[in-house]
Amino acid sequence: DQQVKQNSPSLSVQEGRISILNCDYTNSMFDYFLWYKKYPAEGPTFLISISSIKDKNEDGRFTVFLNKSAKHLSLHIVPSQPGDSAVYFCAATPKGAQKLVFGQGTRLTINP
Amino acid sequence: ETGVTQSPTHLIKTRGQQVTLRCSSQSGHNTVSWYQQALGQGPQFIFQYYREEENGRGNFPPRFSGLQFPNYSSELNVNALELDDSALYLCASSPGQGPYNEQFFGPGTRLTVL
């Protein structure tokens, strides 16, 4: 029962362009959404989050959009930089619960 | 400030054996969560400890158990190892319980069960 899905296992983007990573969820009880970034041999690191009462949150080059009617979340990175090459995980927290429910991840490669 | 550390880095066990993985939380953090990440998958929540008490559990059998110590470090114990237990085990600490407290992850322990 995959409640959070990232349907693109990989994405390749040219340096300087926009990277868009997508995530779909099925559980209407999720009330907080997060994106994590993971480099090889390191643990995931928090990137940006959004509460279910908002539809957009921006932090520098990173913007997260939430479309509750479509149960869809996206992360925009602009402009993309070589250091952004990593695996990106979408995660969500069910209301009242302590856990993070992760998607399968999308490997982003930024080409020079 | 020391981040989250985990030991050992890698471990090889055989089916039926028992294993203990260790996690030192970040200074000032009283909450520790454990996740299992199988190859090609996202991390899956095992359980969380808050001030030495289990504070939420995912869909894992009872042979997965844990402990949190007074210094907030934690252990994950897995009994009767199965081949499917082969995975990266991640520990995350946070300054409090609840989703709005950022979770800081360690680098993980890679467990291989033969």
Backbone of each chain as ProteinMPNN parsed JSONL, in Angstrom:
{"seq_chain_A": "DQQVKQNSPSLSVQEGRISILNCDYTNSMFDYFLWYKKYPAEGPTFLISISSIKDKNEDGRFTVFLNKSAKHLSLHIVPSQPGDSAVYFCAATPKGAQKLVFGQGTRLTINP", "coords_chain_A": {"N_chain_A": [[0.845, -1.186, 0.0], [1.232, 1.706, -1.215], [1.343, 4.814, -0.188], [2.451, 7.219, -0.805], [3.726, 8.317, -3.751], [6.339, 8.427, -6.095], [6.607, 8.715, -9.301], [8.564, 8.929, -11.214], [11.562, 7.469, -11.602], [13.981, 8.596, -12.273], [15.545, 11.679, -13.353], [16.807, 13.95, -15.663], [18.474, 16.984, -16.062], [19.455, 20.046, -17.574], [22.109, 22.12, -16.483], [21.283, 25.188, -14.947], [18.726, 25.232, -15.898], [15.187, 24.644, -15.092], [14.318, 22.295, -12.61], [11.858, 19.908, -12.079], [10.265, 18.045, -9.767], [8.047, 15.435, -9.052], [5.257, 14.254, -7.069], [2.808, 12.079, -5.85], [-0.01, 11.483, -3.726], [-2.123, 9.368, -1.698], [-3.506, 9.422, 0.646], [-5.835, 11.228, 2.38], [-5.533, 12.14, 4.896], [-3.039, 13.103, 5.344], [-1.18, 15.796, 6.624], [1.042, 17.316, 6.444], [3.806, 17.982, 4.453], [6.927, 17.064, 3.036], [10.172, 17.542, 1.564], [13.078, 15.685, 1.03], [16.59, 15.392, 0.551], [19.092, 13.274, -0.714], [22.417, 12.326, -0.625], [24.858, 9.937, -1.848], [25.941, 7.539, 0.568], [25.248, 9.128, 2.685], [22.854, 10.289, 5.145], [19.355, 11.141, 4.537], [18.664, 14.607, 4.013], [16.801, 17.333, 5.217], [14.898, 19.45, 3.117], [12.763, 21.222, 2.279], [9.449, 22.16, 3.335], [5.814, 21.879, 3.522], [2.724, 22.899, 4.805], [-0.551, 21.419, 4.922], [-2.44, 23.387, 4.747], [-1.569, 25.301, 3.121], [-0.632, 26.318, -0.255], [1.714, 26.793, -1.477], [5.203, 27.058, -0.926], [8.212, 28.769, -0.502], [11.755, 28.759, -0.724], [14.511, 30.258, -1.268], [16.129, 28.916, -4.022], [14.356, 26.866, -4.148], [11.056, 25.703, -4.442], [8.005, 24.551, -3.237], [5.013, 23.12, -4.304], [1.616, 22.531, -3.569], [-1.148, 20.69, -4.461], [-4.084, 20.08, -3.379], [-6.557, 19.068, -4.232], [-5.883, 17.469, -6.358], [-4.225, 15.791, -5.069], [-1.426, 16.088, -5.19], [1.996, 16.884, -5.247], [4.739, 19.046, -5.825], [8.168, 19.77, -6.47], [10.115, 22.489, -7.256], [13.135, 23.442, -8.662], [15.128, 26.107, -9.251], [17.63, 28.3, -10.472], [18.845, 25.126, -11.684], [21.634, 23.428, -10.27], [24.905, 21.843, -10.442], [25.498, 20.662, -7.92], [23.02, 19.948, -7.056], [22.489, 17.449, -7.873], [21.293, 14.431, -6.846], [19.425, 12.058, -4.847], [16.002, 12.57, -4.487], [13.525, 12.648, -2.065], [10.088, 12.565, -1.512], [7.959, 13.181, 1.222], [5.443, 12.527, 3.702], [3.303, 13.373, 6.466], [0.946, 11.745, 8.425], [-2.0, 13.134, 9.907], [-1.753, 13.748, 13.327], [-0.008, 11.671, 13.7], [3.313, 10.361, 14.228], [5.104, 9.624, 12.355], [7.066, 9.647, 9.277], [6.013, 9.218, 5.977], [7.421, 7.942, 3.192], [8.063, 8.529, -0.326], [9.294, 6.643, -3.196], [11.522, 7.836, -4.202], [13.381, 10.006, -6.428], [15.939, 10.1, -8.722], [17.904, 12.767, -9.387], [19.764, 14.228, -11.922], [22.021, 16.67, -12.747], [23.166, 18.101, -15.583], [26.146, 19.484, -16.941]], "CA_chain_A": [[0.0, 0.0, 0.0], [2.139, 2.834, -1.37], [0.516, 5.999, -0.025], [3.168, 8.337, -1.411], [4.367, 7.758, -4.943], [7.128, 9.235, -7.008], [6.533, 7.837, -10.464], [9.753, 9.039, -12.061], [12.754, 7.026, -10.862], [15.126, 9.447, -12.563], [15.298, 12.904, -14.109], [18.052, 14.579, -16.083], [18.186, 18.385, -16.387], [20.656, 20.812, -17.873], [22.469, 23.157, -15.519], [20.683, 26.492, -15.204], [17.303, 25.089, -16.2], [14.336, 24.3, -13.962], [14.05, 20.879, -12.314], [10.538, 19.719, -11.461], [10.089, 16.686, -9.242], [6.637, 15.253, -8.747], [4.899, 13.294, -6.021], [1.364, 11.921, -5.667], [-0.345, 10.78, -2.495], [-3.499, 8.844, -1.714], [-4.123, 9.545, 1.967], [-6.33, 12.586, 2.643], [-5.205, 12.495, 6.28], [-1.717, 13.732, 5.437], [-1.358, 17.232, 6.838], [2.328, 17.998, 6.359], [4.57, 17.367, 3.373], [8.325, 17.463, 3.095], [11.124, 17.008, 0.591], [14.409, 15.377, 1.532], [17.608, 15.182, -0.477], [20.035, 12.276, -0.202], [23.642, 12.02, -1.354], [25.367, 8.604, -1.526], [26.642, 7.326, 1.841], [24.784, 10.076, 3.694], [21.427, 10.208, 5.415], [18.554, 12.19, 3.904], [18.657, 15.907, 4.68], [15.586, 18.097, 4.997], [15.053, 20.512, 2.135], [11.673, 22.192, 2.363], [8.189, 21.532, 3.731], [4.603, 22.671, 3.334], [1.553, 22.461, 5.538], [-1.693, 21.172, 4.036], [-3.3, 24.565, 4.654], [-0.959, 26.202, 2.149], [-0.457, 25.71, -1.568], [3.048, 27.103, -1.999], [6.218, 27.52, 0.014], [9.412, 29.07, -1.263], [12.973, 28.97, 0.057], [15.616, 30.418, -2.203], [15.918, 28.298, -5.34], [13.421, 25.745, -4.002], [9.645, 26.01, -4.215], [7.14, 23.373, -3.2], [3.61, 23.408, -4.62], [0.695, 21.497, -3.12], [-2.474, 20.707, -5.07], [-4.812, 19.106, -2.538], [-7.647, 18.412, -4.973], [-5.258, 16.436, -7.185], [-3.33, 15.036, -4.193], [-0.171, 16.163, -5.924], [3.024, 17.751, -4.673], [5.891, 19.148, -6.719], [9.327, 20.556, -6.032], [10.763, 23.184, -8.351], [14.469, 23.944, -8.35], [15.546, 26.977, -10.343], [18.183, 27.447, -11.519], [19.472, 23.882, -11.221], [23.092, 23.483, -10.171], [25.472, 20.485, -10.377], [25.391, 20.163, -6.558], [21.656, 19.466, -6.809], [22.415, 16.036, -8.264], [21.064, 13.638, -5.632], [18.1, 11.415, -4.836], [15.032, 13.397, -3.775], [12.39, 11.913, -1.523], [8.907, 13.244, -1.031], [7.477, 12.508, 2.431], [4.228, 13.118, 4.261], [2.974, 12.968, 7.834], [-0.495, 11.671, 8.696], [-2.425, 13.984, 11.013], [-1.715, 13.113, 14.641], [0.993, 10.602, 13.769], [4.689, 10.825, 14.411], [6.004, 9.07, 11.354], [7.147, 10.153, 7.91], [5.756, 8.231, 4.934], [8.253, 8.381, 2.079], [7.971, 7.988, -1.671], [10.412, 5.772, -3.571], [12.668, 8.651, -4.559], [13.711, 10.329, -7.815], [17.357, 10.477, -8.859], [18.068, 13.948, -10.236], [21.116, 14.457, -12.427], [22.168, 17.976, -13.414], [24.244, 18.011, -16.573], [26.773, 20.799, -17.226]], "C_chain_A": [[0.891, 1.251, 0.0], [1.317, 4.113, -1.311], [1.137, 7.24, -0.631], [3.964, 7.767, -2.578], [5.151, 8.8, -5.711], [7.309, 8.378, -8.254], [7.728, 7.922, -11.398], [10.973, 8.614, -11.272], [13.959, 7.937, -11.098], [14.716, 10.628, -13.427], [16.652, 13.526, -14.426], [17.75, 15.989, -16.591], [19.511, 19.112, -16.659], [20.871, 21.887, -16.816], [21.859, 24.492, -15.934], [19.198, 26.434, -15.499], [16.512, 24.76, -14.936], [14.217, 22.786, -13.83], [12.694, 20.814, -11.619], [10.39, 18.258, -11.059], [8.664, 16.553, -8.727], [6.381, 14.125, -7.751], [3.375, 13.259, -5.927], [1.098, 11.174, -4.363], [-1.814, 10.369, -2.514], [-4.232, 9.096, -0.407], [-4.546, 10.987, 2.258], [-6.0, 13.056, 4.058], [-3.799, 13.054, 6.441], [-1.902, 15.232, 5.649], [-0.046, 18.012, 6.757], [3.173, 17.241, 5.355], [5.985, 17.928, 3.359], [9.076, 16.895, 1.894], [12.47, 16.842, 1.283], [15.313, 15.109, 0.342], [18.628, 14.204, 0.1], [21.21, 12.108, -1.17], [24.081, 10.605, -0.977], [26.13, 8.593, -0.206], [26.307, 8.369, 2.907], [23.309, 9.836, 3.967], [20.676, 11.298, 4.678], [18.647, 13.488, 4.709], [17.411, 16.675, 4.268], [15.841, 19.262, 4.046], [14.001, 21.602, 2.339], [10.382, 21.459, 2.726], [7.016, 22.457, 3.427], [3.478, 22.061, 4.146], [0.383, 22.296, 4.568], [-2.621, 22.377, 3.912], [-2.746, 25.587, 3.661], [-0.879, 25.536, 0.787], [0.918, 25.997, -2.172], [3.955, 27.501, -0.84], [7.534, 27.649, -0.738], [10.587, 29.285, -0.323], [14.143, 29.033, -0.915], [15.296, 29.83, -3.563], [14.843, 27.213, -5.318], [12.005, 26.233, -3.698], [8.864, 24.717, -4.226], [5.703, 23.842, -3.433], [2.766, 22.228, -4.16], [-0.668, 21.703, -3.775], [-3.311, 19.64, -4.363], [-5.908, 18.39, -3.315], [-7.093, 17.291, -5.842], [-4.389, 15.501, -6.358], [-1.937, 14.948, -4.847], [0.732, 17.222, -5.311], [4.154, 17.859, -5.689], [6.953, 20.048, -6.094], [9.966, 21.17, -7.27], [12.114, 23.699, -7.872], [14.897, 24.811, -9.536], [16.467, 28.073, -9.838], [18.842, 26.202, -10.934], [20.994, 24.013, -11.282], [23.643, 22.063, -10.06], [25.372, 19.854, -8.98], [24.006, 19.674, -6.194], [21.492, 18.006, -7.212], [22.377, 15.164, -7.017], [19.763, 12.855, -5.839], [17.177, 12.271, -3.963], [13.848, 12.535, -3.341], [11.295, 12.885, -1.113], [8.439, 12.476, 0.205], [6.248, 13.237, 2.957], [3.99, 12.579, 5.66], [1.471, 12.913, 8.001], [-0.83, 12.524, 9.916], [-2.402, 13.193, 12.32], [-0.684, 12.017, 14.784], [2.384, 11.194, 13.842], [5.583, 10.471, 13.241], [6.021, 9.874, 10.061], [6.875, 8.986, 6.971], [6.451, 8.719, 3.675], [7.797, 7.788, 0.749], [9.243, 7.201, -1.978], [11.666, 6.547, -3.952], [12.801, 8.863, -6.055], [15.173, 10.766, -7.855], [17.457, 11.616, -9.863], [19.533, 14.092, -10.62], [21.13, 15.787, -13.158], [23.398, 17.901, -14.31], [24.818, 19.39, -16.87], [26.516, 21.25, -18.664]], "O_chain_A": [[1.254, 1.779, 1.051], [0.658, 4.464, -2.29], [0.436, 8.205, -0.938], [4.771, 6.853, -2.41], [4.678, 9.913, -5.943], [8.084, 7.422, -8.248], [7.889, 7.078, -12.28], [11.387, 9.324, -10.356], [14.844, 8.045, -10.249], [13.703, 10.599, -14.126], [17.527, 13.614, -13.565], [16.881, 16.174, -17.444], [20.539, 18.82, -16.046], [19.916, 22.485, -16.32], [21.905, 24.879, -17.102], [18.488, 27.432, -15.375], [17.079, 24.615, -13.854], [14.038, 22.081, -14.824], [12.423, 21.572, -10.688], [10.39, 17.359, -11.9], [8.145, 17.444, -8.054], [7.167, 13.188, -7.615], [2.729, 14.307, -5.925], [1.894, 10.331, -3.95], [-2.63, 10.937, -3.239], [-5.458, 8.992, -0.357], [-3.695, 11.87, 2.37], [-6.167, 14.232, 4.38], [-3.404, 13.438, 7.542], [-2.685, 15.869, 4.944], [-0.024, 19.223, 6.976], [3.253, 16.013, 5.395], [6.208, 19.108, 3.633], [8.664, 15.903, 1.293], [12.936, 17.719, 2.01], [14.872, 14.665, -0.719], [18.985, 14.299, 1.275], [21.036, 11.798, -2.348], [23.722, 10.116, 0.094], [26.875, 9.525, 0.099], [27.005, 8.479, 3.914], [22.598, 9.26, 3.143], [21.279, 12.277, 4.238], [18.701, 13.462, 5.939], [17.019, 16.66, 3.101], [16.848, 19.962, 4.148], [14.335, 22.769, 2.546], [10.245, 20.267, 2.45], [7.188, 23.637, 3.122], [3.306, 20.842, 4.168], [0.331, 22.949, 3.526], [-3.503, 22.385, 3.053], [-3.377, 26.61, 3.394], [-1.042, 24.321, 0.681], [1.244, 25.501, -3.251], [3.536, 28.182, 0.095], [7.921, 26.768, -1.505], [10.45, 29.905, 0.732], [14.69, 28.01, -1.327], [14.303, 30.203, -4.187], [14.463, 26.7, -6.371], [11.792, 27.063, -2.814], [9.035, 23.884, -5.116], [5.245, 24.821, -2.844], [3.147, 21.071, -4.338], [-1.266, 22.772, -3.652], [-3.252, 18.458, -4.702], [-6.159, 17.21, -3.071], [-7.758, 16.274, -6.042], [-3.866, 14.519, -6.885], [-1.375, 13.866, -5.018], [0.288, 18.3, -4.915], [4.493, 16.874, -6.345], [6.662, 20.95, -5.308], [10.316, 20.463, -8.215], [12.218, 24.315, -6.811], [15.015, 24.332, -10.665], [16.13, 28.734, -8.855], [19.341, 26.232, -9.809], [21.556, 24.612, -12.199], [22.925, 21.163, -9.627], [25.183, 18.643, -8.866], [23.82, 19.055, -5.146], [20.463, 17.394, -6.923], [23.319, 15.16, -6.225], [19.099, 12.98, -6.868], [17.533, 12.645, -2.845], [13.259, 11.802, -4.136], [11.549, 13.893, -0.454], [8.515, 11.247, 0.232], [6.048, 14.42, 2.683], [4.417, 11.475, 5.997], [0.78, 13.902, 7.754], [-0.033, 12.622, 10.849], [-2.964, 12.102, 12.404], [-0.5, 11.483, 15.877], [2.597, 12.372, 13.556], [6.705, 10.968, 13.145], [5.12, 10.667, 9.786], [7.43, 7.9, 7.14], [6.117, 9.779, 3.147], [7.224, 6.7, 0.698], [10.146, 7.101, -1.147], [12.754, 5.974, -4.018], [12.392, 8.02, -6.853], [15.591, 11.669, -7.131], [17.137, 11.451, -11.041], [20.421, 14.081, -9.768], [20.344, 16.006, -14.08], [24.515, 17.668, -13.848], [24.071, 20.355, -17.032], [26.969, 22.323, -19.064]]}, "seq_chain_B": "ETGVTQSPTHLIKTRGQQVTLRCSSQSGHNTVSWYQQALGQGPQFIFQYYREEENGRGNFPPRFSGLQFPNYSSELNVNALELDDSALYLCASSPGQGPYNEQFFGPGTRLTVL", "coords_chain_B": {"N_chain_B": [[28.798, 21.125, 17.069], [27.727, 17.837, 17.246], [26.506, 15.642, 14.789], [23.938, 13.2, 13.96], [24.936, 9.954, 14.644], [25.697, 6.615, 13.573], [26.19, 3.156, 14.269], [27.142, -0.26, 13.563], [28.778, 0.678, 10.42], [28.532, -1.073, 8.29], [27.229, -4.407, 8.104], [27.214, -7.911, 8.208], [25.127, -10.659, 8.385], [23.726, -13.925, 9.131], [20.798, -15.787, 8.196], [18.339, -16.126, 10.742], [19.931, -15.247, 12.801], [20.579, -12.705, 15.322], [20.56, -9.114, 15.565], [21.999, -6.003, 16.595], [21.655, -2.607, 16.236], [23.043, 0.656, 16.501], [22.493, 4.051, 17.584], [23.379, 7.386, 17.946], [21.948, 10.237, 19.086], [21.494, 13.645, 17.939], [22.906, 16.371, 19.749], [20.866, 17.64, 22.324], [18.528, 16.623, 21.332], [15.585, 14.739, 21.914], [14.13, 12.773, 20.801], [13.945, 9.861, 18.844], [13.801, 8.238, 15.752], [13.4, 5.279, 13.795], [14.116, 3.924, 10.606], [13.616, 1.732, 7.823], [15.265, 1.166, 4.828], [14.809, -0.372, 1.939], [16.459, -1.647, -1.008], [16.212, 0.571, -3.698], [13.867, 1.662, -2.777], [11.881, 3.97, -0.794], [12.582, 5.21, 2.543], [11.122, 3.339, 5.241], [9.005, 3.695, 7.988], [9.834, 2.432, 11.158], [9.731, 2.557, 14.068], [9.293, 4.987, 16.748], [10.969, 6.662, 19.401], [10.427, 8.506, 22.314], [11.753, 10.268, 24.862], [12.56, 7.832, 26.129], [10.384, 6.164, 25.82], [8.358, 4.102, 23.703], [6.811, 5.58, 20.971], [5.023, 5.341, 18.862], [4.583, 3.204, 16.105], [5.451, 1.472, 13.157], [4.427, -0.736, 10.447], [5.761, -3.271, 11.26], [6.987, -6.481, 12.291], [6.937, -7.961, 15.668], [9.522, -8.9, 16.138], [11.208, -6.907, 15.558], [12.583, -4.653, 17.638], [13.118, -2.012, 20.031], [15.053, 0.431, 21.868], [15.507, 3.182, 24.037], [17.89, 5.186, 25.587], [18.751, 6.925, 28.716], [20.407, 9.032, 27.895], [19.367, 9.569, 25.491], [20.324, 8.212, 23.293], [19.951, 5.38, 21.069], [18.868, 1.996, 20.384], [18.332, -0.464, 17.874], [16.939, -3.57, 17.654], [16.924, -6.632, 15.981], [15.476, -9.708, 15.767], [15.783, -13.213, 14.844], [16.642, -13.078, 12.057], [15.711, -12.445, 8.665], [16.014, -12.986, 5.091], [14.868, -10.847, 3.738], [15.265, -8.764, 5.467], [17.509, -7.498, 4.788], [18.855, -4.391, 4.222], [19.151, -0.769, 4.273], [19.451, 0.756, 7.326], [18.134, 3.462, 8.867], [18.549, 6.03, 11.22], [16.943, 8.674, 12.868], [17.052, 11.773, 14.521], [15.242, 14.158, 16.526], [14.28, 17.364, 17.912], [11.981, 17.151, 19.368], [8.83, 15.439, 19.753], [6.417, 14.833, 17.144], [5.389, 16.034, 13.929], [6.332, 18.535, 13.102], [8.779, 19.008, 14.026], [11.944, 19.062, 12.827], [13.492, 16.236, 11.406], [16.63, 14.811, 11.77], [18.823, 12.934, 9.983], [20.963, 10.071, 10.387], [23.859, 8.512, 8.761], [23.25, 5.888, 8.313], [23.068, 2.253, 8.672], [24.212, -0.408, 6.863], [22.761, -3.413, 6.422], [23.3, -6.739, 5.658], [21.8, -9.778, 5.022], [22.506, -13.105, 4.849]], "CA_chain_B": [[27.627, 20.286, 17.345], [27.849, 16.545, 16.565], [25.261, 15.195, 14.181], [23.48, 11.856, 14.285], [25.892, 8.929, 14.236], [25.187, 5.251, 13.647], [27.209, 2.113, 14.187], [28.273, -0.111, 12.659], [28.459, 1.189, 9.092], [28.093, -2.242, 7.525], [27.094, -5.605, 8.918], [26.741, -9.098, 7.486], [24.613, -11.689, 9.285], [23.041, -15.015, 8.454], [19.386, -15.995, 8.578], [18.106, -16.67, 12.064], [20.718, -14.549, 13.812], [20.048, -11.479, 15.905], [21.456, -7.987, 15.328], [21.729, -4.753, 17.311], [22.177, -1.405, 15.588], [23.105, 1.738, 17.483], [22.312, 5.41, 17.084], [23.567, 8.493, 18.887], [21.166, 11.37, 18.584], [22.138, 14.95, 17.959], [22.837, 17.027, 21.047], [19.634, 18.39, 22.576], [17.374, 15.939, 20.751], [15.068, 13.712, 22.815], [13.269, 11.864, 20.027], [14.667, 9.087, 17.843], [12.975, 7.39, 14.892], [14.151, 4.325, 12.982], [13.528, 3.631, 9.309], [14.253, 0.709, 6.996], [15.225, 1.5, 3.409], [15.192, -1.451, 1.039], [17.077, -1.172, -2.247], [15.29, 1.147, -4.675], [12.644, 2.127, -2.124], [12.039, 5.027, 0.183], [12.614, 4.73, 3.933], [9.848, 2.944, 5.863], [9.021, 3.945, 9.432], [9.767, 1.247, 12.018], [9.155, 3.071, 15.304], [9.864, 6.206, 17.297], [11.102, 6.733, 20.851], [10.431, 9.844, 22.893], [12.083, 10.191, 26.294], [12.711, 6.425, 26.522], [9.146, 5.396, 25.627], [7.956, 3.955, 22.306], [5.841, 6.642, 20.719], [4.515, 5.156, 17.508], [5.191, 2.038, 15.48], [4.987, 1.181, 11.8], [3.953, -2.081, 10.175], [6.87, -4.208, 11.38], [6.667, -7.524, 13.279], [7.513, -7.766, 17.006], [10.949, -9.232, 16.235], [11.892, -5.6, 15.514], [12.344, -3.981, 18.911], [14.049, -0.91, 20.236], [15.325, 0.916, 23.216], [16.141, 4.484, 24.096], [18.585, 5.328, 26.856], [18.592, 8.25, 29.326], [21.112, 10.076, 27.125], [18.576, 9.641, 24.254], [20.807, 7.334, 22.24], [18.941, 4.348, 20.843], [19.233, 0.739, 19.745], [17.333, -1.236, 17.136], [17.244, -4.988, 17.705], [16.124, -7.473, 15.094], [15.659, -11.134, 16.055], [15.402, -14.181, 13.81], [16.829, -12.354, 10.799], [15.263, -13.025, 7.402], [16.719, -12.412, 3.945], [14.232, -9.564, 3.412], [15.699, -7.719, 6.395], [18.649, -6.815, 4.176], [18.409, -3.031, 3.918], [19.833, 0.312, 4.973], [18.669, 1.165, 8.487], [18.385, 4.867, 9.157], [18.1, 6.584, 12.483], [16.757, 10.12, 12.781], [16.705, 12.385, 15.804], [14.578, 15.457, 16.425], [14.249, 18.024, 19.22], [10.734, 16.855, 20.043], [7.95, 14.576, 18.977], [5.521, 15.595, 16.288], [5.924, 16.183, 12.572], [6.866, 19.852, 12.811], [10.173, 19.02, 14.461], [12.759, 18.505, 11.752], [14.225, 15.019, 11.71], [18.0, 14.811, 11.265], [19.156, 11.53, 9.761], [22.32, 9.582, 10.345], [24.229, 7.948, 7.458], [22.677, 4.565, 8.149], [23.806, 0.996, 8.786], [23.842, -1.33, 5.775], [22.681, -4.787, 6.917], [23.14, -7.79, 4.65], [21.465, -11.067, 5.621], [22.801, -14.177, 3.889]], "C_chain_B": [[27.745, 18.985, 16.55], [26.505, 16.141, 16.016], [24.9, 13.805, 14.647], [24.51, 10.847, 13.775], [25.283, 7.552, 14.435], [26.352, 4.266, 13.57], [26.55, 0.745, 14.23], [27.824, 0.468, 11.313], [27.884, 0.077, 8.223], [28.086, -3.456, 8.446], [26.602, -6.745, 8.04], [26.339, -10.146, 8.519], [24.016, -12.824, 8.462], [21.622, -15.155, 8.988], [19.276, -16.621, 9.959], [18.892, -15.971, 13.176], [19.992, -13.311, 14.314], [21.051, -10.35, 15.671], [21.021, -6.796, 16.168], [22.423, -3.61, 16.588], [22.068, -0.251, 16.562], [23.047, 3.118, 16.829], [22.559, 6.4, 18.213], [22.874, 9.712, 18.318], [21.97, 12.657, 18.669], [21.924, 15.591, 19.326], [21.548, 17.834, 21.189], [18.379, 17.741, 22.03], [16.915, 14.813, 21.66], [14.204, 12.667, 22.099], [14.092, 11.177, 18.951], [13.676, 8.22, 17.069], [13.888, 6.474, 14.096], [13.367, 4.034, 11.7], [14.323, 2.519, 8.629], [14.137, 1.13, 5.541], [15.734, 0.337, 2.586], [15.716, -0.847, -0.264], [16.016, -0.653, -3.228], [13.989, 1.669, -4.097], [12.936, 3.323, -1.229], [12.103, 4.444, 1.586], [11.213, 4.42, 4.447], [9.985, 3.057, 7.373], [8.897, 2.644, 10.205], [9.117, 1.626, 13.343], [9.883, 4.335, 15.731], [9.916, 6.098, 18.822], [11.182, 8.185, 21.277], [10.653, 9.696, 24.383], [11.943, 8.768, 26.821], [11.453, 5.585, 26.371], [8.854, 5.271, 24.134], [6.743, 4.851, 22.057], [5.278, 6.533, 19.302], [5.294, 4.026, 16.86], [4.603, 1.847, 14.089], [4.604, -0.277, 11.675], [5.109, -3.08, 10.13], [6.547, -5.215, 12.474], [7.392, -7.276, 14.603], [8.99, -8.132, 17.104], [11.828, -7.994, 15.993], [11.566, -4.888, 16.827], [13.396, -2.9, 19.11], [14.168, -0.523, 21.686], [15.865, 2.328, 23.077], [16.699, 4.676, 25.493], [18.408, 6.738, 27.428], [19.326, 9.366, 28.597], [20.503, 10.247, 25.733], [19.2, 8.901, 23.079], [19.837, 6.152, 22.148], [19.551, 3.098, 20.212], [18.038, 0.187, 18.995], [17.792, -2.683, 17.179], [16.33, -5.738, 16.741], [16.475, -8.926, 15.396], [15.284, -11.977, 14.844], [15.469, -13.549, 12.418], [16.346, -13.158, 9.598], [15.999, -12.327, 6.261], [16.175, -11.021, 3.603], [14.585, -8.439, 4.387], [16.928, -6.99, 5.872], [18.202, -5.437, 3.693], [19.372, -2.047, 4.561], [18.927, 0.745, 6.114], [19.1, 2.57, 8.899], [17.8, 5.25, 10.5], [17.962, 8.089, 12.285], [16.442, 10.66, 14.16], [16.057, 13.739, 15.568], [14.459, 16.058, 17.822], [12.955, 17.812, 19.99], [9.919, 15.921, 19.191], [7.045, 15.439, 18.123], [6.173, 15.931, 14.968], [6.589, 17.522, 12.291], [8.282, 20.043, 13.346], [11.01, 18.328, 13.407], [13.521, 17.282, 12.227], [15.58, 15.064, 11.014], [18.455, 13.355, 11.185], [20.652, 11.267, 9.881], [22.613, 8.96, 8.991], [23.715, 6.529, 7.231], [23.639, 3.423, 8.429], [23.3, 0.076, 7.678], [23.913, -2.751, 6.322], [22.461, -5.737, 5.744], [22.887, -9.096, 5.376], [21.646, -12.143, 4.555], [22.104, -15.473, 4.272]], "O_chain_B": [[27.851, 19.015, 15.324], [25.482, 16.275, 16.687], [25.475, 13.288, 15.605], [24.905, 10.889, 12.61], [24.468, 7.338, 15.332], [27.356, 4.511, 12.899], [25.507, 0.587, 14.864], [26.638, 0.716, 11.098], [26.891, 0.261, 7.519], [28.829, -3.525, 9.424], [25.69, -6.572, 7.231], [27.114, -10.477, 9.416], [23.827, -12.698, 7.252], [21.3, -14.698, 10.085], [20.027, -17.534, 10.301], [18.553, -16.094, 14.353], [18.94, -12.927, 13.801], [22.254, -10.596, 15.588], [19.833, -6.601, 16.423], [23.632, -3.647, 16.358], [21.126, -0.177, 17.352], [23.485, 3.318, 15.696], [22.008, 6.261, 19.305], [23.175, 10.16, 17.212], [22.979, 12.744, 19.368], [20.898, 15.381, 19.973], [21.182, 18.607, 20.303], [17.278, 18.25, 22.239], [17.73, 14.019, 22.13], [13.622, 11.788, 22.734], [14.847, 11.827, 18.228], [12.822, 7.556, 17.656], [15.014, 6.843, 13.761], [12.142, 3.915, 11.706], [15.53, 2.382, 8.829], [13.039, 1.419, 5.064], [16.937, 0.081, 2.532], [15.45, 0.313, -0.577], [15.051, -1.35, -3.543], [13.1, 2.077, -4.844], [14.091, 3.641, -0.946], [11.714, 3.294, 1.793], [10.25, 5.123, 4.143], [10.954, 2.578, 7.961], [7.991, 1.847, 9.962], [8.074, 1.082, 13.703], [10.918, 4.708, 15.179], [9.027, 5.521, 19.448], [11.904, 8.987, 20.684], [9.851, 9.08, 25.085], [11.287, 8.532, 27.836], [11.446, 4.414, 26.751], [9.072, 6.218, 23.378], [5.788, 4.868, 22.833], [5.085, 7.546, 18.629], [6.506, 3.903, 17.04], [3.406, 2.038, 13.875], [4.47, -0.978, 12.678], [5.396, -3.661, 9.084], [5.913, -4.869, 13.47], [8.336, -6.489, 14.665], [9.657, -7.722, 18.054], [13.041, -8.035, 16.201], [10.409, -4.56, 17.092], [14.429, -2.883, 18.44], [13.503, -1.051, 22.577], [16.586, 2.641, 22.129], [16.033, 4.355, 26.477], [17.97, 7.644, 26.719], [18.916, 10.524, 28.668], [21.042, 10.971, 24.897], [18.665, 8.952, 21.972], [19.008, 5.949, 23.035], [20.613, 3.15, 19.591], [16.89, 0.342, 19.412], [18.916, -2.989, 16.781], [15.123, -5.504, 16.695], [17.635, -9.325, 15.293], [14.571, -11.528, 13.946], [14.472, -13.498, 11.698], [16.54, -14.371, 9.518], [16.535, -11.231, 6.427], [16.933, -10.128, 3.225], [14.234, -7.283, 4.149], [17.344, -5.981, 6.442], [17.295, -5.319, 2.868], [20.284, -2.432, 5.293], [17.759, 1.065, 5.893], [20.259, 2.822, 9.228], [16.696, 4.841, 10.86], [18.782, 8.704, 11.604], [15.649, 10.068, 14.892], [16.29, 14.385, 14.546], [14.529, 15.331, 18.813], [12.837, 18.242, 21.137], [10.269, 15.641, 18.045], [6.923, 16.642, 18.355], [7.391, 16.095, 14.9], [7.343, 17.635, 11.325], [8.902, 21.089, 13.15], [10.812, 17.146, 13.124], [14.117, 17.283, 13.304], [15.663, 15.324, 9.813], [18.471, 12.64, 12.186], [21.485, 12.103, 9.533], [21.72, 8.88, 8.148], [23.737, 6.024, 6.108], [24.857, 3.598, 8.424], [22.101, -0.183, 7.573], [24.995, -3.241, 6.649], [21.545, -5.553, 4.943], [23.664, -9.486, 6.247], [21.019, -12.098, 3.497], [22.242, -16.477, 3.574]]}, "name": "protein", "num_of_chains": 2, "seq": "DQQVKQNSPSLSVQEGRISILNCDYTNSMFDYFLWYKKYPAEGPTFLISISSIKDKNEDGRFTVFLNKSAKHLSLHIVPSQPGDSAVYFCAATPKGAQKLVFGQGTRLTINPETGVTQSPTHLIKTRGQQVTLRCSSQSGHNTVSWYQQALGQGPQFIFQYYREEENGRGNFPPRFSGLQFPNYSSELNVNALELDDSALYLCASSPGQGPYNEQFFGPGTRLTVL"}
